[in-house]
Amino acid sequence: MIRLNCFFQAKKGHYNEALEAAMLLTAESQKHKGCIAYDVFESATRKDVFMICETWADEESLDAHAKTEEFALYVGRMEACGALKLEKFLF
């Protein structure tokens, strides 16, 4: 099993746009083969930060997810709105 924590920090004025992209990516990703869990969490202490928490069955499923059109589209939108930092854990 693989857990990814993807932290996002928005540029000033771009939080809502990035959050919308994250929510659309989440809705699509939950349908992908091997997706165990996929959700977005907003920070209670920082108004410019959210986290996407993903759990995948295996590396093959994660790789397939990362090659989808919606991944490229929505991650591209988020990257245009701020900075992403990824943490990866293998179980």
Jmol script that loads the backbone (N, CA, C; Angstrom):
load data "model"
ATOM      1  N   MET A   1       0.841  -1.168   0.000  1.00  0.00           N
ATOM      2  CA  MET A   1       0.000   0.000   0.000  1.00  0.00           C
ATOM      3  C   MET A   1       0.892   1.239   0.000  1.00  0.00           C
ATOM      4  N   ILE A   2       0.421   2.285  -0.647  1.00  0.00           N
ATOM      5  CA  ILE A   2       1.175   3.530  -0.759  1.00  0.00           C
ATOM      6  C   ILE A   2       0.306   4.684  -0.270  1.00  0.00           C
ATOM      7  N   ARG A   3       0.870   5.526   0.581  1.00  0.00           N
ATOM      8  CA  ARG A   3       0.171   6.725   1.055  1.00  0.00           C
ATOM      9  C   ARG A   3       0.931   7.942   0.554  1.00  0.00           C
ATOM     10  N   LEU A   4       0.210   8.876  -0.038  1.00  0.00           N
ATOM     11  CA  LEU A   4       0.773  10.150  -0.465  1.00  0.00           C
ATOM     12  C   LEU A   4       0.070  11.271   0.267  1.00  0.00           C
ATOM     13  N   ASN A   5       0.848  12.166   0.807  1.00  0.00           N
ATOM     14  CA  ASN A   5       0.334  13.411   1.370  1.00  0.00           C
ATOM     15  C   ASN A   5       0.879  14.522   0.491  1.00  0.00           C
ATOM     16  N   CYS A   6      -0.006  15.207  -0.197  1.00  0.00           N
ATOM     17  CA  CYS A   6       0.391  16.283  -1.090  1.00  0.00           C
ATOM     18  C   CYS A   6      -0.080  17.602  -0.484  1.00  0.00           C
ATOM     19  N   PHE A   7       0.872  18.380  -0.002  1.00  0.00           N
ATOM     20  CA  PHE A   7       0.563  19.663   0.620  1.00  0.00           C
ATOM     21  C   PHE A   7       0.582  20.758  -0.438  1.00  0.00           C
ATOM     22  N   PHE A   8      -0.390  21.657  -0.367  1.00  0.00           N
ATOM     23  CA  PHE A   8      -0.495  22.755  -1.322  1.00  0.00           C
ATOM     24  C   PHE A   8      -0.538  24.074  -0.567  1.00  0.00           C
ATOM     25  N   GLN A   9       0.249  25.050  -1.035  1.00  0.00           N
ATOM     26  CA  GLN A   9       0.195  26.414  -0.503  1.00  0.00           C
ATOM     27  C   GLN A   9      -0.079  27.352  -1.661  1.00  0.00           C
ATOM     28  N   ALA A  10      -1.169  28.088  -1.569  1.00  0.00           N
ATOM     29  CA  ALA A  10      -1.631  28.951  -2.654  1.00  0.00           C
ATOM     30  C   ALA A  10      -0.889  30.282  -2.696  1.00  0.00           C
ATOM     31  N   LYS A  11      -0.729  30.773  -3.925  1.00  0.00           N
ATOM     32  CA  LYS A  11      -0.310  32.157  -4.115  1.00  0.00           C
ATOM     33  C   LYS A  11      -1.488  33.033  -3.706  1.00  0.00           C
ATOM     34  N   LYS A  12      -1.207  34.249  -3.318  1.00  0.00           N
ATOM     35  CA  LYS A  12      -2.266  35.167  -2.893  1.00  0.00           C
ATOM     36  C   LYS A  12      -3.352  35.275  -3.969  1.00  0.00           C
ATOM     37  N   GLY A  13      -4.589  35.056  -3.544  1.00  0.00           N
ATOM     38  CA  GLY A  13      -5.725  35.186  -4.439  1.00  0.00           C
ATOM     39  C   GLY A  13      -6.046  33.967  -5.291  1.00  0.00           C
ATOM     40  N   HIS A  14      -5.320  32.853  -5.111  1.00  0.00           N
ATOM     41  CA  HIS A  14      -5.520  31.677  -5.962  1.00  0.00           C
ATOM     42  C   HIS A  14      -6.003  30.437  -5.212  1.00  0.00           C
ATOM     43  N   TYR A  15      -6.304  30.573  -3.939  1.00  0.00           N
ATOM     44  CA  TYR A  15      -6.686  29.408  -3.132  1.00  0.00           C
ATOM     45  C   TYR A  15      -7.935  28.719  -3.680  1.00  0.00           C
ATOM     46  N   ASN A  16      -8.997  29.470  -3.912  1.00  0.00           N
ATOM     47  CA  ASN A  16     -10.258  28.855  -4.343  1.00  0.00           C
ATOM     48  C   ASN A  16     -10.126  28.146  -5.686  1.00  0.00           C
ATOM     49  N   GLU A  17      -9.374  28.721  -6.602  1.00  0.00           N
ATOM     50  CA  GLU A  17      -9.144  28.101  -7.901  1.00  0.00           C
ATOM     51  C   GLU A  17      -8.411  26.765  -7.743  1.00  0.00           C
ATOM     52  N   ALA A  18      -7.391  26.758  -6.892  1.00  0.00           N
ATOM     53  CA  ALA A  18      -6.628  25.524  -6.654  1.00  0.00           C
ATOM     54  C   ALA A  18      -7.482  24.480  -5.940  1.00  0.00           C
ATOM     55  N   LEU A  19      -8.266  24.903  -4.973  1.00  0.00           N
ATOM     56  CA  LEU A  19      -9.123  23.968  -4.243  1.00  0.00           C
ATOM     57  C   LEU A  19     -10.154  23.335  -5.173  1.00  0.00           C
ATOM     58  N   GLU A  20     -10.703  24.126  -6.082  1.00  0.00           N
ATOM     59  CA  GLU A  20     -11.657  23.577  -7.052  1.00  0.00           C
ATOM     60  C   GLU A  20     -10.979  22.501  -7.908  1.00  0.00           C
ATOM     61  N   ALA A  21      -9.765  22.760  -8.374  1.00  0.00           N
ATOM     62  CA  ALA A  21      -9.029  21.768  -9.167  1.00  0.00           C
ATOM     63  C   ALA A  21      -8.770  20.514  -8.336  1.00  0.00           C
ATOM     64  N   ALA A  22      -8.423  20.685  -7.072  1.00  0.00           N
ATOM     65  CA  ALA A  22      -8.168  19.536  -6.194  1.00  0.00           C
ATOM     66  C   ALA A  22      -9.434  18.709  -5.991  1.00  0.00           C
ATOM     67  N   MET A  23     -10.556  19.368  -5.845  1.00  0.00           N
ATOM     68  CA  MET A  23     -11.824  18.657  -5.651  1.00  0.00           C
ATOM     69  C   MET A  23     -12.218  17.887  -6.918  1.00  0.00           C
ATOM     70  N   LEU A  24     -12.002  18.487  -8.084  1.00  0.00           N
ATOM     71  CA  LEU A  24     -12.299  17.793  -9.339  1.00  0.00           C
ATOM     72  C   LEU A  24     -11.367  16.602  -9.527  1.00  0.00           C
ATOM     73  N   LEU A  25     -10.090  16.782  -9.209  1.00  0.00           N
ATOM     74  CA  LEU A  25      -9.134  15.679  -9.289  1.00  0.00           C
ATOM     75  C   LEU A  25      -9.528  14.566  -8.332  1.00  0.00           C
ATOM     76  N   THR A  26      -9.945  14.914  -7.139  1.00  0.00           N
ATOM     77  CA  THR A  26     -10.360  13.922  -6.145  1.00  0.00           C
ATOM     78  C   THR A  26     -11.539  13.095  -6.650  1.00  0.00           C
ATOM     79  N   ALA A  27     -12.544  13.758  -7.189  1.00  0.00           N
ATOM     80  CA  ALA A  27     -13.733  13.054  -7.687  1.00  0.00           C
ATOM     81  C   ALA A  27     -13.367  12.049  -8.780  1.00  0.00           C
ATOM     82  N   GLU A  28     -12.475  12.427  -9.677  1.00  0.00           N
ATOM     83  CA  GLU A  28     -12.050  11.515 -10.743  1.00  0.00           C
ATOM     84  C   GLU A  28     -11.149  10.405 -10.208  1.00  0.00           C
ATOM     85  N   SER A  29     -10.236  10.752  -9.323  1.00  0.00           N
ATOM     86  CA  SER A  29      -9.262   9.795  -8.811  1.00  0.00           C
ATOM     87  C   SER A  29      -9.911   8.686  -7.992  1.00  0.00           C
ATOM     88  N   GLN A  30     -10.976   9.001  -7.294  1.00  0.00           N
ATOM     89  CA  GLN A  30     -11.673   7.991  -6.490  1.00  0.00           C
ATOM     90  C   GLN A  30     -12.226   6.863  -7.352  1.00  0.00           C
ATOM     91  N   LYS A  31     -12.363   7.089  -8.653  1.00  0.00           N
ATOM     92  CA  LYS A  31     -12.871   6.081  -9.584  1.00  0.00           C
ATOM     93  C   LYS A  31     -11.765   5.189 -10.140  1.00  0.00           C
ATOM     94  N   HIS A  32     -10.506   5.576  -9.940  1.00  0.00           N
ATOM     95  CA  HIS A  32      -9.393   4.838 -10.551  1.00  0.00           C
ATOM     96  C   HIS A  32      -9.147   3.502  -9.862  1.00  0.00           C
ATOM     97  N   LYS A  33      -8.787   2.517 -10.672  1.00  0.00           N
ATOM     98  CA  LYS A  33      -8.456   1.190 -10.165  1.00  0.00           C
ATOM     99  C   LYS A  33      -7.291   1.310  -9.168  1.00  0.00           C
ATOM    100  N   GLY A  34      -7.439   0.654  -8.032  1.00  0.00           N
ATOM    101  CA  GLY A  34      -6.388   0.653  -7.027  1.00  0.00           C
ATOM    102  C   GLY A  34      -6.461   1.791  -6.038  1.00  0.00           C
ATOM    103  N   CYS A  35      -7.400   2.705  -6.222  1.00  0.00           N
ATOM    104  CA  CYS A  35      -7.558   3.816  -5.274  1.00  0.00           C
ATOM    105  C   CYS A  35      -8.302   3.305  -4.046  1.00  0.00           C
ATOM    106  N   ILE A  36      -7.643   3.352  -2.910  1.00  0.00           N
ATOM    107  CA  ILE A  36      -8.259   2.931  -1.652  1.00  0.00           C
ATOM    108  C   ILE A  36      -8.923   4.127  -0.978  1.00  0.00           C
ATOM    109  N   ALA A  37      -8.253   5.277  -1.004  1.00  0.00           N
ATOM    110  CA  ALA A  37      -8.802   6.503  -0.420  1.00  0.00           C
ATOM    111  C   ALA A  37      -8.170   7.708  -1.106  1.00  0.00           C
ATOM    112  N   TYR A  38      -8.944   8.773  -1.221  1.00  0.00           N
ATOM    113  CA  TYR A  38      -8.462  10.010  -1.860  1.00  0.00           C
ATOM    114  C   TYR A  38      -9.340  11.120  -1.335  1.00  0.00           C
ATOM    115  N   ASP A  39      -8.762  12.115  -0.666  1.00  0.00           N
ATOM    116  CA  ASP A  39      -9.563  13.181  -0.077  1.00  0.00           C
ATOM    117  C   ASP A  39      -8.746  14.449   0.048  1.00  0.00           C
ATOM    118  N   VAL A  40      -9.428  15.562   0.235  1.00  0.00           N
ATOM    119  CA  VAL A  40      -8.810  16.873   0.410  1.00  0.00           C
ATOM    120  C   VAL A  40      -9.150  17.372   1.810  1.00  0.00           C
ATOM    121  N   PHE A  41      -8.137  17.896   2.499  1.00  0.00           N
ATOM    122  CA  PHE A  41      -8.308  18.434   3.847  1.00  0.00           C
ATOM    123  C   PHE A  41      -7.810  19.870   3.881  1.00  0.00           C
ATOM    124  N   GLU A  42      -8.657  20.781   4.346  1.00  0.00           N
ATOM    125  CA  GLU A  42      -8.257  22.180   4.474  1.00  0.00           C
ATOM    126  C   GLU A  42      -7.651  22.423   5.846  1.00  0.00           C
ATOM    127  N   SER A  43      -6.633  23.279   5.891  1.00  0.00           N
ATOM    128  CA  SER A  43      -5.985  23.624   7.150  1.00  0.00           C
ATOM    129  C   SER A  43      -6.924  24.449   8.031  1.00  0.00           C
ATOM    130  N   ALA A  44      -6.918  24.151   9.307  1.00  0.00           N
ATOM    131  CA  ALA A  44      -7.705  24.929  10.269  1.00  0.00           C
ATOM    132  C   ALA A  44      -6.947  26.157  10.753  1.00  0.00           C
ATOM    133  N   THR A  45      -5.652  26.213  10.461  1.00  0.00           N
ATOM    134  CA  THR A  45      -4.827  27.302  10.982  1.00  0.00           C
ATOM    135  C   THR A  45      -4.259  28.220   9.900  1.00  0.00           C
ATOM    136  N   ARG A  46      -4.265  27.766   8.650  1.00  0.00           N
ATOM    137  CA  ARG A  46      -3.710  28.572   7.554  1.00  0.00           C
ATOM    138  C   ARG A  46      -4.703  28.604   6.406  1.00  0.00           C
ATOM    139  N   LYS A  47      -5.108  29.796   6.027  1.00  0.00           N
ATOM    140  CA  LYS A  47      -6.135  29.956   4.988  1.00  0.00           C
ATOM    141  C   LYS A  47      -5.611  29.751   3.576  1.00  0.00           C
ATOM    142  N   ASP A  48      -4.299  29.515   3.417  1.00  0.00           N
ATOM    143  CA  ASP A  48      -3.719  29.335   2.090  1.00  0.00           C
ATOM    144  C   ASP A  48      -3.222  27.904   1.848  1.00  0.00           C
ATOM    145  N   VAL A  49      -3.572  26.970   2.760  1.00  0.00           N
ATOM    146  CA  VAL A  49      -3.025  25.617   2.696  1.00  0.00           C
ATOM    147  C   VAL A  49      -4.131  24.564   2.724  1.00  0.00           C
ATOM    148  N   PHE A  50      -3.969  23.546   1.862  1.00  0.00           N
ATOM    149  CA  PHE A  50      -4.768  22.325   1.969  1.00  0.00           C
ATOM    150  C   PHE A  50      -3.875  21.136   1.674  1.00  0.00           C
ATOM    151  N   MET A  51      -4.385  19.939   1.946  1.00  0.00           N
ATOM    152  CA  MET A  51      -3.629  18.718   1.704  1.00  0.00           C
ATOM    153  C   MET A  51      -4.523  17.714   0.989  1.00  0.00           C
ATOM    154  N   ILE A  52      -3.944  17.029   0.014  1.00  0.00           N
ATOM    155  CA  ILE A  52      -4.601  15.890  -0.611  1.00  0.00           C
ATOM    156  C   ILE A  52      -3.948  14.647  -0.016  1.00  0.00           C
ATOM    157  N   CYS A  53      -4.759  13.759   0.524  1.00  0.00           N
ATOM    158  CA  CYS A  53      -4.272  12.517   1.122  1.00  0.00           C
ATOM    159  C   CYS A  53      -4.773  11.365   0.258  1.00  0.00           C
ATOM    160  N   GLU A  54      -3.820  10.589  -0.269  1.00  0.00           N
ATOM    161  CA  GLU A  54      -4.149   9.491  -1.185  1.00  0.00           C
ATOM    162  C   GLU A  54      -3.623   8.175  -0.631  1.00  0.00           C
ATOM    163  N   THR A  55      -4.382   7.106  -0.829  1.00  0.00           N
ATOM    164  CA  THR A  55      -3.909   5.763  -0.516  1.00  0.00           C
ATOM    165  C   THR A  55      -4.172   4.887  -1.732  1.00  0.00           C
ATOM    166  N   TRP A  56      -3.101   4.208  -2.183  1.00  0.00           N
ATOM    167  CA  TRP A  56      -3.159   3.372  -3.379  1.00  0.00           C
ATOM    168  C   TRP A  56      -2.780   1.944  -3.032  1.00  0.00           C
ATOM    169  N   ALA A  57      -3.362   1.006  -3.742  1.00  0.00           N
ATOM    170  CA  ALA A  57      -3.103  -0.414  -3.495  1.00  0.00           C
ATOM    171  C   ALA A  57      -1.667  -0.793  -3.808  1.00  0.00           C
ATOM    172  N   ASP A  58      -1.119  -0.196  -4.891  1.00  0.00           N
ATOM    173  CA  ASP A  58       0.232  -0.573  -5.315  1.00  0.00           C
ATOM    174  C   ASP A  58       0.801   0.487  -6.254  1.00  0.00           C
ATOM    175  N   GLU A  59       2.071   0.341  -6.576  1.00  0.00           N
ATOM    176  CA  GLU A  59       2.776   1.295  -7.435  1.00  0.00           C
ATOM    177  C   GLU A  59       2.179   1.331  -8.845  1.00  0.00           C
ATOM    178  N   GLU A  60       1.740   0.188  -9.345  1.00  0.00           N
ATOM    179  CA  GLU A  60       1.131   0.120 -10.673  1.00  0.00           C
ATOM    180  C   GLU A  60      -0.117   1.009 -10.756  1.00  0.00           C
ATOM    181  N   SER A  61      -0.958   0.960  -9.731  1.00  0.00           N
ATOM    182  CA  SER A  61      -2.165   1.787  -9.701  1.00  0.00           C
ATOM    183  C   SER A  61      -1.816   3.266  -9.619  1.00  0.00           C
ATOM    184  N   LEU A  62      -0.851   3.596  -8.799  1.00  0.00           N
ATOM    185  CA  LEU A  62      -0.418   4.990  -8.660  1.00  0.00           C
ATOM    186  C   LEU A  62       0.164   5.508  -9.977  1.00  0.00           C
ATOM    187  N   ASP A  63       0.990   4.708 -10.623  1.00  0.00           N
ATOM    188  CA  ASP A  63       1.574   5.114 -11.906  1.00  0.00           C
ATOM    189  C   ASP A  63       0.499   5.348 -12.961  1.00  0.00           C
ATOM    190  N   ALA A  64      -0.488   4.473 -13.021  1.00  0.00           N
ATOM    191  CA  ALA A  64      -1.581   4.626 -13.988  1.00  0.00           C
ATOM    192  C   ALA A  64      -2.360   5.911 -13.712  1.00  0.00           C
ATOM    193  N   HIS A  65      -2.612   6.186 -12.453  1.00  0.00           N
ATOM    194  CA  HIS A  65      -3.306   7.414 -12.043  1.00  0.00           C
ATOM    195  C   HIS A  65      -2.539   8.652 -12.512  1.00  0.00           C
ATOM    196  N   ALA A  66      -1.227   8.639 -12.317  1.00  0.00           N
ATOM    197  CA  ALA A  66      -0.395   9.798 -12.658  1.00  0.00           C
ATOM    198  C   ALA A  66      -0.304  10.028 -14.165  1.00  0.00           C
ATOM    199  N   LYS A  67      -0.713   9.054 -14.967  1.00  0.00           N
ATOM    200  CA  LYS A  67      -0.651   9.179 -16.425  1.00  0.00           C
ATOM    201  C   LYS A  67      -1.988   9.584 -17.043  1.00  0.00           C
ATOM    202  N   THR A  68      -3.004   9.818 -16.225  1.00  0.00           N
ATOM    203  CA  THR A  68      -4.318  10.166 -16.767  1.00  0.00           C
ATOM    204  C   THR A  68      -4.370  11.627 -17.203  1.00  0.00           C
ATOM    205  N   GLU A  69      -5.275  11.903 -18.137  1.00  0.00           N
ATOM    206  CA  GLU A  69      -5.470  13.280 -18.617  1.00  0.00           C
ATOM    207  C   GLU A  69      -5.922  14.203 -17.500  1.00  0.00           C
ATOM    208  N   GLU A  70      -6.822  13.727 -16.643  1.00  0.00           N
ATOM    209  CA  GLU A  70      -7.330  14.581 -15.579  1.00  0.00           C
ATOM    210  C   GLU A  70      -6.230  14.910 -14.556  1.00  0.00           C
ATOM    211  N   PHE A  71      -5.316  13.977 -14.321  1.00  0.00           N
ATOM    212  CA  PHE A  71      -4.206  14.258 -13.416  1.00  0.00           C
ATOM    213  C   PHE A  71      -3.375  15.414 -13.973  1.00  0.00           C
ATOM    214  N   ALA A  72      -2.998  15.325 -15.247  1.00  0.00           N
ATOM    215  CA  ALA A  72      -2.195  16.386 -15.867  1.00  0.00           C
ATOM    216  C   ALA A  72      -2.937  17.718 -15.840  1.00  0.00           C
ATOM    217  N   LEU A  73      -4.217  17.692 -16.150  1.00  0.00           N
ATOM    218  CA  LEU A  73      -5.014  18.918 -16.194  1.00  0.00           C
ATOM    219  C   LEU A  73      -5.111  19.577 -14.817  1.00  0.00           C
ATOM    220  N   TYR A  74      -5.579  18.828 -13.820  1.00  0.00           N
ATOM    221  CA  TYR A  74      -5.851  19.429 -12.517  1.00  0.00           C
ATOM    222  C   TYR A  74      -4.588  19.708 -11.708  1.00  0.00           C
ATOM    223  N   VAL A  75      -3.582  18.863 -11.816  1.00  0.00           N
ATOM    224  CA  VAL A  75      -2.317  19.155 -11.138  1.00  0.00           C
ATOM    225  C   VAL A  75      -1.671  20.375 -11.788  1.00  0.00           C
ATOM    226  N   GLY A  76      -1.772  20.486 -13.104  1.00  0.00           N
ATOM    227  CA  GLY A  76      -1.268  21.678 -13.789  1.00  0.00           C
ATOM    228  C   GLY A  76      -1.942  22.944 -13.304  1.00  0.00           C
ATOM    229  N   ARG A  77      -3.253  22.880 -13.110  1.00  0.00           N
ATOM    230  CA  ARG A  77      -3.986  24.050 -12.583  1.00  0.00           C
ATOM    231  C   ARG A  77      -3.513  24.403 -11.183  1.00  0.00           C
ATOM    232  N   MET A  78      -3.319  23.391 -10.344  1.00  0.00           N
ATOM    233  CA  MET A  78      -2.846  23.659  -8.984  1.00  0.00           C
ATOM    234  C   MET A  78      -1.442  24.250  -8.996  1.00  0.00           C
ATOM    235  N   GLU A  79      -0.561  23.713  -9.812  1.00  0.00           N
ATOM    236  CA  GLU A  79       0.812  24.219  -9.882  1.00  0.00           C
ATOM    237  C   GLU A  79       0.847  25.675 -10.338  1.00  0.00           C
ATOM    238  N   ALA A  80      -0.099  26.072 -11.189  1.00  0.00           N
ATOM    239  CA  ALA A  80      -0.174  27.463 -11.629  1.00  0.00           C
ATOM    240  C   ALA A  80      -0.648  28.390 -10.506  1.00  0.00           C
ATOM    241  N   CYS A  81      -1.283  27.806  -9.486  1.00  0.00           N
ATOM    242  CA  CYS A  81      -1.858  28.591  -8.386  1.00  0.00           C
ATOM    243  C   CYS A  81      -0.999  28.609  -7.120  1.00  0.00           C
ATOM    244  N   GLY A  82       0.061  27.829  -7.076  1.00  0.00           N
ATOM    245  CA  GLY A  82       0.855  27.770  -5.854  1.00  0.00           C
ATOM    246  C   GLY A  82       1.878  26.658  -5.908  1.00  0.00           C
ATOM    247  N   ALA A  83       2.311  26.231  -4.731  1.00  0.00           N
ATOM    248  CA  ALA A  83       3.383  25.235  -4.616  1.00  0.00           C
ATOM    249  C   ALA A  83       2.859  23.933  -4.022  1.00  0.00           C
ATOM    250  N   LEU A  84       3.319  22.819  -4.582  1.00  0.00           N
ATOM    251  CA  LEU A  84       2.977  21.487  -4.098  1.00  0.00           C
ATOM    252  C   LEU A  84       4.208  20.835  -3.471  1.00  0.00           C
ATOM    253  N   LYS A  85       3.993  20.125  -2.377  1.00  0.00           N
ATOM    254  CA  LYS A  85       5.058  19.345  -1.740  1.00  0.00           C
ATOM    255  C   LYS A  85       4.495  17.957  -1.472  1.00  0.00           C
ATOM    256  N   LEU A  86       5.219  16.928  -1.909  1.00  0.00           N
ATOM    257  CA  LEU A  86       4.739  15.561  -1.818  1.00  0.00           C
ATOM    258  C   LEU A  86       5.541  14.751  -0.809  1.00  0.00           C
ATOM    259  N   GLU A  87       4.820  13.993   0.032  1.00  0.00           N
ATOM    260  CA  GLU A  87       5.421  13.015   0.937  1.00  0.00           C
ATOM    261  C   GLU A  87       4.866  11.649   0.546  1.00  0.00           C
ATOM    262  N   LYS A  88       5.744  10.641   0.455  1.00  0.00           N
ATOM    263  CA  LYS A  88       5.339   9.301   0.035  1.00  0.00           C
ATOM    264  C   LYS A  88       5.751   8.282   1.090  1.00  0.00           C
ATOM    265  N   PHE A  89       4.801   7.419   1.460  1.00  0.00           N
ATOM    266  CA  PHE A  89       5.042   6.383   2.473  1.00  0.00           C
ATOM    267  C   PHE A  89       4.618   5.039   1.906  1.00  0.00           C
ATOM    268  N   LEU A  90       5.448   4.033   2.076  1.00  0.00           N
ATOM    269  CA  LEU A  90       5.137   2.679   1.638  1.00  0.00           C
ATOM    270  C   LEU A  90       4.795   1.819   2.851  1.00  0.00           C
ATOM    271  N   PHE A  91       3.716   1.038   2.731  1.00  0.00           N
ATOM    272  CA  PHE A  91       3.290   0.159   3.827  1.00  0.00           C
ATOM    273  C   PHE A  91       3.312  -1.273   3.357  1.00  0.00           C
TER     274      PHE A  91
END
end "model"
wireframe off; spacefill off
backbone 0.3
color backbone group
